[in-house]
């Protein structure tokens, strides 16, 4: 199975900060990667698909980039509602696999 | 409103069985691949299984293959998973999740999630 490794596992940031989360795949996955946001007690929410395409209704401060094995999720100006845990997931082949998550906390 | 509602979770002893259901509404259920994704307490999500629109293709996580069976009834807009020989490590919130296709079907994403149903395997 393809392993997805996220970094950092957690970070502290302030409102207005630029935040970058990385995800590395153990083998090339083209751009078959999505980013999801999860808040406590809620289901994950799709933010980005195909590595860089913004899901409808998601604020434009979220962006994704990368291809092959290295990917990045960027939040250009962190808002109070963005404090959550973020996961990458590859759907290049089965089993689809998630990263371990990055928790974004308030500094 | 597009919605997925899971049911059937509960407490079961190791070795026991459980059948989860997912009722879909607000979209043409038969047009979409569907998935089960689970999340153990304090852990990240884990993909479990999925099924093609017409039920002819199914894929499973290795650790559940042979124990779990995914199925669907498009006439009833419903997704199911039959879980047998349950283990403590199967304890999790189980989510029903839709896959949408993008870019003329060349890309996909888990775009609609249910609220989840809790499965606890314990004696």
Interface residues (C-beta under 8 A of the other chain):
Chain A: X1 X31 X32 X34 X36 X38 X43 X44 X45 X46 X49 X50 X53 X55 X87 X89 X91 X94 X95 X96 X97 X98 X99 X100 X101
Chain B: X44 X45 X46 X47 X59 X60 X61 X62 X95 X102 X103 X107 X108 X109 X110 X111 X113 X114 X115 X116
